[in-house]
Amino acid sequence: MATTSPHRSRARGRTAHPGVTLTRTRPPRRRVDAVSYLFLLPALALFTIFITLPALVGAVISLTDYVGYGEWEFIGLANYAVLFTDPNVLHAYGFTLGFSVVTVVLVNVVALALALGLSAKIKLKTALRGAFFIPMVVSGIVIAFVFNYLLSSSLPALASTLGIGWLQESILANPDLAWLGVVLVTAWQAVPSALIIYLAGLLAVPEEVYEAAALDGASAWRRFASITLPLVAGYVVINTVLGFKNFLNAYDIIVGLTDGGPGTSTRSVAMTIFTGFTSGDYAYQMANAVVFFVLAVVISVLQLQIIRRRGVSL
């Protein structure tokens, strides 16, 4: 009596049993109904009209000397050549990238700490969650004006009363400390959205895992480092990607707090571009926008690679 081998052949056409040939068959491809494409047409048309075409027009304008009105002529890559040697533009990129990195780290640390506290068995947990979500629903420019008053008037007055010398003047007027005010206010508004994501991640962690660790004598820090942090690592990646994308486009809070000052110490790339559009540098700042777009695409691709390695889906 012949016995059948338990191992299937991996190569097409190789026989795994006398007289039997195994072939690899692909699953049938699902046919997409033509009606599905019809539903995509409105969105595709709107995206093309309001996103793709303006972007292409802007790329063409960046190759001219157009100032926003009147005649113009093509000057090739002259705007780009000047752009990479302009100290104001380079400073704007340095500030934007540095501000984004620092704010992402601060937001994730604070949001995760708050999520751990709000997911614990404490009193008034629901009320506290609602209170922490208030900054997310307030306009950024309103938040900036409120904190401008607090940092420029209330905090210096309090520092004078307490005798704290270095805070008796507004940090927003100090070229070396103004960035700190921008980071703190931006983080204050961004923490709630990251907090929601972390709460969802912590609620997905089985309670039995913590109970087993507690029975084994694991300390609170050991449970956080060995259980909580690895299980919410995907949510950390999500918050990092979303936060970095948002902070690269920082504009309204900076305008309301410092208007890019003192001088140009807190001027972001987005603010530099918008300011140039109204000051006769239309084509030049359009070239800046193209470079900024390419940089954002490169950063997004790198972040997507990290997401795929972590197996996280947005």
C-alpha positions in Angstrom: 0.0 0.0 0.0 1.4 3.4 -1.1 1.8 6.1 1.5 1.2 9.8 0.7 4.0 12.2 1.5 2.8 15.0 3.9 5.0 17.5 2.2 3.6 19.4 -0.8 5.8 20.3 -3.6 6.7 24.0 -3.8 7.8 23.9 -7.5 5.2 24.0 -10.2 5.0 20.7 -12.1 6.9 18.6 -9.5 5.1 15.4 -8.6 4.4 14.8 -4.9 2.8 11.4 -5.6 3.2 8.9 -8.5 1.0 9.9 -11.3 -0.2 13.2 -9.7 1.1 16.6 -10.7 0.6 19.5 -8.4 0.1 22.9 -10.0 -0.1 26.3 -8.3 -3.3 28.1 -9.0 -3.9 31.8 -8.4 -7.2 32.9 -6.8 -9.5 34.5 -9.2 -9.3 38.3 -9.4 -12.3 40.2 -8.2 -13.8 42.3 -10.9 -14.5 45.9 -10.0 -18.0 47.1 -11.1 -17.8 50.0 -13.5 -20.3 51.9 -11.3 -17.6 52.1 -8.6 -15.4 54.3 -10.9 -18.4 56.6 -11.5 -18.5 57.3 -7.8 -14.8 58.2 -7.9 -15.2 60.8 -10.7 -16.6 63.7 -8.6 -13.8 63.4 -6.0 -11.2 63.0 -8.7 -12.5 66.0 -10.6 -12.5 68.2 -7.5 -9.0 67.0 -6.5 -7.7 67.7 -10.0 -9.3 71.2 -10.2 -8.4 72.4 -6.7 -5.2 70.5 -5.9 -3.4 69.1 -9.0 -3.9 72.0 -11.4 -3.0 74.8 -8.9 0.1 72.8 -8.0 1.2 72.5 -11.6 0.5 76.2 -12.2 2.6 77.0 -9.1 5.5 74.9 -10.3 5.4 76.8 -13.7 5.2 80.2 -12.0 8.3 79.2 -9.8 10.3 79.3 -13.1 9.4 82.9 -13.8 9.9 86.4 -12.3 6.2 87.0 -11.7 5.5 89.3 -8.7 1.8 88.6 -8.5 0.7 91.1 -11.1 1.8 92.5 -14.5 4.1 91.0 -17.0 6.5 88.2 -16.4 9.1 86.1 -18.2 10.8 82.7 -17.7 14.0 82.8 -15.8 14.6 79.0 -15.4 16.0 77.8 -12.1 17.2 81.2 -10.9 14.7 81.3 -8.0 15.8 77.9 -6.8 19.5 78.9 -7.0 18.9 81.9 -4.8 16.6 79.9 -2.5 19.3 77.5 -1.3 21.6 80.4 -0.3 19.0 82.7 1.3 19.8 82.8 5.1 16.2 83.8 5.9 14.8 80.8 4.1 17.4 78.4 5.5 16.6 79.7 9.0 12.9 79.1 8.5 13.5 75.5 7.5 15.8 75.0 10.5 13.3 76.5 12.9 10.4 74.5 11.4 12.1 71.2 11.5 13.6 71.7 15.0 10.2 73.0 16.3 8.4 70.0 14.8 10.8 67.5 16.4 10.7 69.0 19.8 6.9 69.5 19.8 6.3 65.9 18.6 8.4 64.5 21.5 6.7 66.8 24.1 3.2 66.0 22.8 3.8 62.3 22.8 5.3 62.2 26.3 2.6 64.4 27.9 -0.3 62.6 26.0 0.9 59.2 27.0 1.4 60.2 30.6 -2.1 61.7 30.7 -3.6 58.6 29.0 -2.1 56.3 31.6 -3.6 58.4 34.3 -7.0 58.8 32.7 -7.2 55.0 32.0 -6.5 54.1 35.6 -9.3 53.6 38.2 -9.6 57.2 39.5 -12.6 59.3 40.5 -14.1 61.8 38.1 -12.4 60.0 35.2 -15.1 61.0 32.7 -15.1 64.6 33.7 -11.3 64.9 33.5 -11.3 63.4 30.0 -13.8 66.0 28.9 -11.7 68.8 30.4 -8.5 67.7 28.7 -10.3 67.6 25.3 -11.3 71.3 25.4 -8.2 72.7 23.7 -8.8 70.5 20.7 -12.1 72.3 19.9 -10.8 75.9 20.3 -9.4 77.8 17.3 -5.6 78.0 17.1 -5.6 81.7 16.6 -7.8 82.3 19.7 -5.5 80.1 21.8 -2.5 82.1 20.5 -4.0 85.5 21.4 -4.9 84.2 24.9 -1.5 82.8 25.6 0.1 86.0 24.1 -1.6 88.0 26.8 -0.7 85.5 29.5 3.0 85.2 28.5 3.4 89.0 27.9 1.4 90.4 30.9 0.3 87.9 33.5 3.4 85.8 33.7 5.9 88.7 33.9 3.7 90.3 36.6 3.6 87.1 38.6 7.4 86.7 38.2 8.0 90.2 39.5 5.9 89.4 42.6 7.9 86.2 43.2 11.2 87.7 42.3 12.0 85.5 39.3 14.2 87.7 37.3 14.4 86.0 34.0 10.6 85.7 33.7 9.9 89.4 34.4 10.1 90.1 30.7 8.0 88.3 28.1 9.7 85.3 26.7 7.9 86.0 23.4 10.1 89.2 23.2 13.3 87.2 23.8 14.9 85.9 20.5 16.4 83.0 22.4 13.2 81.9 24.3 10.4 82.8 22.0 10.5 79.4 20.3 9.8 77.8 23.7 6.5 79.7 24.0 5.6 78.6 20.5 6.3 74.9 21.4 4.4 75.0 24.7 1.3 76.6 23.2 1.3 74.3 20.1 1.7 71.3 22.4 -1.1 72.5 24.6 -3.5 72.4 21.7 -2.1 69.2 20.1 -2.1 67.0 23.3 -5.8 66.2 23.3 -5.8 64.6 19.8 -2.8 62.4 20.7 -4.5 61.6 24.0 -7.5 60.2 22.3 -5.4 57.8 20.2 -3.4 56.7 23.3 -6.6 56.1 25.3 -7.9 53.9 22.5 -4.6 51.9 22.5 -4.6 51.4 26.3 -8.2 50.3 26.3 -7.2 47.6 23.8 -4.6 46.1 26.1 -6.2 43.1 28.0 -6.5 43.6 31.7 -5.4 40.0 32.3 -1.9 40.8 31.1 -1.4 43.4 33.9 -2.9 41.0 36.5 -0.5 38.3 35.5 2.4 40.7 35.7 1.3 41.9 39.1 1.1 38.3 40.4 4.7 37.8 39.2 5.8 40.8 41.3 6.4 43.2 38.5 6.7 46.9 39.5 4.6 49.6 37.9 7.6 50.8 35.9 8.4 47.2 34.8 4.7 46.7 33.7 4.9 50.0 31.7 8.3 49.2 30.0 7.6 45.5 29.3 3.8 45.5 28.6 2.3 48.9 28.0 4.9 50.5 25.8 5.4 47.6 23.4 1.7 47.1 23.0 1.0 50.8 22.2 4.1 51.3 20.1 2.0 51.3 17.0 0.0 54.2 18.4 3.2 56.1 19.1 4.1 55.8 15.5 0.6 57.0 14.4 0.9 60.1 16.7 4.4 60.8 15.6 3.4 60.7 11.9 0.3 62.8 12.3 1.9 65.3 14.6 5.0 65.8 12.5 2.8 66.5 9.5 0.7 69.0 11.3 3.7 70.8 12.9 5.5 71.2 9.6 2.6 73.4 8.5 2.6 75.6 11.7 1.1 79.0 11.0 -1.8 80.3 13.0 -0.4 79.9 16.5 2.9 81.5 15.4 1.1 84.4 13.9 -1.0 85.0 17.0 1.9 84.6 19.4 5.0 86.2 17.9 4.1 87.0 14.2 7.4 85.4 13.4 9.4 87.5 15.7 11.4 88.8 17.4 12.8 89.6 14.1 12.5 86.3 12.1 13.5 84.0 15.0 10.2 82.1 15.0 9.2 82.4 11.4 8.2 79.0 10.0 8.4 78.0 6.3 4.6 78.3 5.9 4.7 81.8 7.3 7.6 82.7 5.1 5.8 81.6 2.0 2.5 83.4 2.8 4.4 86.6 3.7 6.3 86.5 0.4 3.1 86.2 -1.6 2.0 89.7 -0.5 5.4 91.4 -0.6 6.4 91.0 -4.3 8.2 87.7 -4.0 5.4 85.6 -5.6 7.4 83.5 -7.9 10.3 83.2 -5.5 8.1 82.0 -2.7 6.3 79.7 -5.1 9.7 78.0 -5.7 10.0 77.8 -1.9 6.6 76.1 -1.8 7.7 73.6 -4.4 10.8 72.7 -2.3 8.8 72.5 0.8 6.3 70.2 -0.9 9.2 67.9 -2.0 10.6 67.8 1.5 7.2 67.0 2.9 6.8 64.1 0.4 10.2 62.7 1.3 9.4 62.8 5.0 6.0 61.2 4.4 7.6 58.4 2.4 10.1 57.7 5.2 7.4 57.7 7.8 5.3 55.3 5.7 8.3 52.9 5.5 8.5 53.0 9.3 4.7 52.3 9.6 5.0 49.3 7.3 7.8 47.9 9.3 5.7 48.3 12.5 2.7 46.7 10.7 0.5 49.7 11.7 -2.3 50.9 9.5 -3.6 54.5 9.6 
